Amino acid sequence: MNKRIGVVAIIIEGKESIQEVNRLLSEFAEIIVGRMGLPYKEKKVNILSIIVDGTTDEIGSLTGKIGGLKDVLVKSALTKK
């Protein structure tokens, strides 16, 4: 299966799901190239930008699990090839 490079944006509203997001990111560490996280205290959200390099199945599994968490929004953009 072909690998793709992409970015995954994660917005966490509140604090309930932060630990679970971090656990999932550790679980998928082999496809994560880089990560930047910013707590936006004034708006009470945490914003993460994750650079990934993996198959569409791997990336989809990561985003699906994260997107299923309470008060978490996830979007991804991947290369075509």
N, C-alpha and C positions, 0 to 999 in steps of 0.2 A: 504494500500500500504506500502511496506517495505521502511524503510529509509536506506540511504547509507551515508557513510562518504567519503569525498574526498577533493581534493585540486583543486582550480581554479586559473590558472595563467593568468594575464592580463597585456598586454604591451600597453601603450598609447604613440603614437608618436605625439609630438606636445602638445598644451595646449587646443585645442578647445573642446575636449570631457571630460576633467577632471571633471567638475561639474556634467555632466550627469551621468558619471560612479558612482560618489559618491552618487547621488540621487538614482540610481538604487540599490546600495548596501544598502542604508538606507531602501528602500522599501522591500528588502529581508532580513532584519536584523534578523528575527526569525530563519533563517537557517544558519546564519553565526556564527561560533564558535570562529574564530580568524582571524586577518588580519595583514599583514605586507606590508608596502609600502615604496619603495625607489625611490627617484628622481635621475636619472643618468644624471646629468647636462651636462657632457662632450659629451654624445651621444644624448642629447635632447629627452630622453624617461623617462617615469615613469613606474615602474614595481611593480605590486601588487601580493601578494600571499594570497589567501583567503581559509580558512579551512571551509568546509560546512558539515552540517548534515541535510539531507532532502531527500524527495522522488526524483526519477529521473525526474518527471514532474517539481517539484519546481526548481531543479538545472538546468534543461534544459531551463526553462523559463528565469532564471537569465542569463545564458550564452548566450542564443539566443538574448536577448535584448541588452546585452553589446556588443556582437559580431556584431550587426547591426550598431553600431556607427562608425562614420568616424575616420579613422586612429587608430582603436583599434583592437588588436588581442587577442583572448581568447581561452584557451585550458583547458580541465578538465581531471582529473583521479579520478575514483571512485572505492570503494571496490565492490567486486562481489556480496556480500550478504548484 
